[in-house]
Amino acid sequence: MKKLIPVIIILVIGIAVAYYMIKDNKPKLKVFNPIDINPELVDESVRNVDKFHRVGEFSLTDQDGNEVTEKNFEDKIYVTDFFFVTCPTICPKMTKQMNRVYDEFTTNNDILLLSHTVMPESDSVPVLNAYAKELGVGTDKWMFVTGDKKQIYNLARKTYFAAITEGDGGVDDFVHTENFVLVDKEKRLRGFYDGTSKKDVDRLITDIYTLLEEYKEK
């Protein structure tokens, strides 16, 4: 029996090492900083930032008339995009795909969705409320927000890097983008997706599950 003890110890150590090697080799999503992203999508003022990029403070209003800030997303993973209610081209496709994400994670309280209107002058709270009701979605899971146009456009260009076009958020400025952005619980950017593409949104859903596993291991 004494002769077997060293063998058992070596076997246990080997199993433990193998376990941690397998655990450490599980795929993890990249953390994106501005320097990692296509320069065409990044505002020149932050283009060379190579670490510590986070979603900062904001204050907008959801479809129920409630204030929405970055604090609503504390300890949450969320997917965000930019749209407008009367958009006849890419937005209906984006909404269809975002609805798939909504359906996939309806019962998971760690996952939220955030859609910003790029036409706040016309997409008022009542308009967004009617839009959400037509989709049959709840504010507790999917927030449609309106507010100051300049703030929304700065979020698109300087925070989420969802829009290629440059502008100042003024009257003649306009953002029109199909990009979905995945944000983790630390408010870091973890992925970019074509919101009009079923295949790319399949990848988004897979990445959300990967991110959830990443948090389980912590």
C-alpha positions as CSV (number, residue, x, y, z in Angstrom):
1,M,0.0,0.0,0.0
2,K,2.9,2.3,0.9
3,K,4.3,1.8,-2.6
4,L,1.0,3.0,-4.1
5,I,0.8,6.3,-2.2
6,P,3.4,8.1,-4.4
7,V,1.6,6.8,-7.5
8,I,-1.7,8.1,-6.2
9,I,-0.3,11.5,-5.3
10,I,1.3,11.8,-8.7
11,L,-2.0,10.8,-10.3
12,V,-4.0,13.4,-8.3
13,I,-1.5,16.1,-9.1
14,G,-1.7,15.2,-12.8
15,I,-5.4,15.3,-12.8
16,A,-5.4,18.7,-11.1
17,V,-2.9,20.1,-13.5
18,A,-4.8,18.8,-16.5
19,Y,-8.0,20.3,-15.1
20,Y,-6.5,23.8,-14.7
21,M,-4.9,23.6,-18.1
22,I,-8.3,22.7,-19.7
23,K,-10.0,25.4,-17.7
24,D,-7.4,28.1,-18.7
25,N,-7.7,27.0,-22.3
26,K,-11.4,27.7,-22.5
27,P,-12.1,30.4,-25.1
28,K,-12.5,33.9,-23.8
29,L,-13.7,37.0,-25.6
30,K,-11.3,39.8,-26.5
31,V,-11.6,43.0,-24.6
32,F,-11.7,45.8,-27.2
33,N,-10.0,49.2,-26.7
34,P,-10.2,52.0,-29.3
35,I,-6.7,51.1,-30.7
36,D,-8.0,47.6,-31.5
37,I,-11.0,48.8,-33.6
38,N,-11.2,49.8,-37.3
39,P,-10.0,53.5,-37.2
40,E,-12.9,54.4,-39.4
41,L,-15.2,53.6,-36.5
42,V,-13.3,55.4,-33.9
43,D,-13.5,59.2,-33.2
44,E,-10.1,60.8,-33.7
45,S,-10.0,62.1,-30.1
46,V,-9.8,58.5,-28.7
47,R,-8.3,56.6,-31.5
48,N,-5.0,55.8,-29.8
49,V,-6.4,54.7,-26.4
50,D,-5.0,51.3,-25.8
51,K,-6.4,50.3,-22.4
52,F,-9.0,50.9,-19.8
53,H,-11.8,52.0,-22.2
54,R,-15.1,51.8,-20.4
55,V,-18.7,52.9,-21.0
56,G,-18.9,56.1,-18.9
57,E,-21.7,58.1,-17.5
58,F,-24.9,58.9,-19.5
59,S,-28.5,59.9,-18.8
60,L,-31.3,59.0,-21.1
61,T,-35.1,58.3,-20.9
62,D,-36.7,54.9,-21.6
63,Q,-40.0,54.0,-23.2
64,D,-41.8,54.3,-19.8
65,G,-40.4,57.8,-19.1
66,N,-37.9,56.6,-16.6
67,E,-34.3,57.8,-16.4
68,V,-31.7,55.3,-17.6
69,T,-28.1,55.7,-16.7
70,E,-25.0,53.5,-16.6
71,K,-26.1,52.4,-13.1
72,N,-29.0,50.4,-14.7
73,F,-26.3,48.1,-16.1
74,E,-24.3,47.5,-13.0
75,D,-23.2,43.8,-12.9
76,K,-25.1,43.2,-16.2
77,I,-24.0,42.1,-19.6
78,Y,-25.8,44.0,-22.3
79,V,-26.2,44.4,-26.1
80,T,-26.6,47.9,-27.5
81,D,-27.5,49.4,-30.9
82,F,-28.8,52.6,-32.6
83,F,-32.0,52.8,-34.6
84,F,-35.1,54.9,-35.3
85,V,-38.7,53.9,-35.3
86,T,-39.6,55.0,-38.9
87,C,-36.5,53.5,-40.5
88,P,-37.6,51.6,-43.6
89,T,-34.3,49.9,-44.4
90,I,-31.9,48.3,-41.9
91,C,-33.8,48.9,-38.7
92,P,-36.6,46.3,-39.2
93,K,-33.9,43.7,-39.8
94,M,-32.0,44.8,-36.8
95,T,-35.1,44.7,-34.6
96,K,-35.9,41.2,-35.8
97,Q,-32.4,40.0,-34.9
98,M,-32.4,41.8,-31.5
99,N,-35.7,40.1,-30.8
100,R,-33.9,36.8,-31.2
101,V,-31.4,37.8,-28.6
102,Y,-34.4,38.9,-26.4
103,D,-36.1,35.6,-26.8
104,E,-32.9,33.6,-26.1
105,F,-32.2,35.4,-22.8
106,T,-35.7,36.4,-21.6
107,T,-35.3,34.5,-18.3
108,N,-31.6,35.4,-17.7
109,N,-31.5,38.4,-15.5
110,D,-27.8,39.0,-16.3
111,I,-28.6,40.0,-19.8
112,L,-30.1,43.4,-20.9
113,L,-30.7,45.1,-24.3
114,L,-30.3,48.8,-24.9
115,S,-31.5,50.5,-28.1
116,H,-30.8,54.2,-28.7
117,T,-33.0,56.2,-31.1
118,V,-30.9,58.4,-33.4
119,M,-33.9,60.6,-34.1
120,P,-34.8,61.8,-30.6
121,E,-36.7,64.8,-32.0
122,S,-39.4,62.4,-33.4
123,D,-38.9,59.3,-31.3
124,S,-40.5,60.6,-28.1
125,V,-41.3,58.5,-25.0
126,P,-44.9,57.7,-26.2
127,V,-43.5,56.7,-29.7
128,L,-41.0,54.4,-28.1
129,N,-43.6,53.0,-25.7
130,A,-45.9,52.2,-28.6
131,Y,-43.0,50.6,-30.5
132,A,-42.0,48.4,-27.5
133,K,-45.7,47.3,-27.0
134,E,-46.0,46.4,-30.6
135,L,-43.0,44.2,-30.2
136,G,-44.3,42.7,-27.0
137,V,-41.1,43.3,-25.0
138,G,-40.7,44.5,-21.5
139,T,-38.6,47.5,-20.2
140,D,-37.0,45.3,-17.6
141,K,-35.2,43.5,-20.4
142,W,-35.1,45.8,-23.4
143,M,-34.8,49.5,-23.0
144,F,-35.5,51.9,-25.9
145,V,-34.1,55.2,-25.0
146,T,-34.3,58.8,-26.2
147,G,-32.7,62.0,-25.0
148,D,-30.2,64.6,-25.9
149,K,-29.1,64.0,-29.5
150,K,-25.5,65.1,-29.0
151,Q,-25.1,62.7,-26.1
152,I,-26.6,59.8,-28.1
153,Y,-24.3,60.5,-31.0
154,N,-21.2,60.8,-28.8
155,L,-22.1,57.4,-27.3
156,A,-22.3,55.9,-30.8
157,R,-19.0,57.5,-31.9
158,K,-16.8,57.8,-28.8
159,T,-18.1,55.1,-26.5
160,Y,-19.5,52.1,-28.5
161,F,-17.7,52.9,-31.8
162,A,-20.8,51.8,-33.7
163,A,-20.9,54.5,-36.4
164,I,-18.4,55.3,-39.2
165,T,-19.7,58.8,-40.0
166,E,-18.3,61.8,-38.3
167,G,-20.4,64.7,-37.0
168,D,-21.2,67.0,-34.1
169,G,-24.6,65.8,-33.1
170,G,-26.2,68.9,-34.6
171,V,-29.4,69.4,-36.5
172,D,-28.0,68.1,-39.8
173,D,-26.0,65.2,-38.2
174,F,-27.2,61.7,-38.7
175,V,-26.0,58.3,-37.5
176,H,-27.3,55.2,-39.4
177,T,-25.5,51.9,-38.4
178,E,-26.3,48.2,-38.3
179,N,-23.8,47.5,-35.6
180,F,-24.6,45.6,-32.4
181,V,-22.1,46.0,-29.5
182,L,-21.6,43.5,-26.6
183,V,-20.7,45.1,-23.3
184,D,-19.6,43.1,-20.2
185,K,-20.2,43.6,-16.5
186,E,-17.2,45.9,-16.2
187,K,-18.6,48.0,-19.0
188,R,-15.9,46.9,-21.4
189,L,-16.5,46.3,-25.1
190,R,-16.4,42.5,-26.0
191,G,-17.7,42.2,-29.5
192,F,-19.1,43.9,-32.6
193,Y,-21.8,42.3,-34.9
194,D,-23.8,43.1,-38.0
195,G,-27.3,43.4,-36.6
196,T,-28.9,42.7,-40.0
197,S,-27.2,39.3,-40.3
198,K,-28.7,36.2,-38.8
199,K,-25.3,34.5,-39.0
200,D,-23.5,37.3,-37.2
201,V,-26.2,37.4,-34.5
202,D,-25.8,33.7,-34.0
203,R,-22.2,34.5,-33.3
204,L,-23.4,37.2,-30.8
205,I,-25.6,34.7,-29.0
206,T,-22.7,32.2,-28.8
207,D,-20.4,35.0,-27.5
208,I,-22.9,35.9,-24.8
209,Y,-22.9,32.3,-23.5
210,T,-19.1,32.4,-23.6
211,L,-19.1,35.5,-21.5
212,L,-21.6,34.0,-19.1
213,E,-19.2,31.1,-18.6
214,E,-16.3,33.4,-18.1
215,Y,-18.1,35.0,-15.2
216,K,-19.1,31.6,-13.7
217,E,-15.4,30.8,-13.5
218,K,-14.5,33.9,-11.5
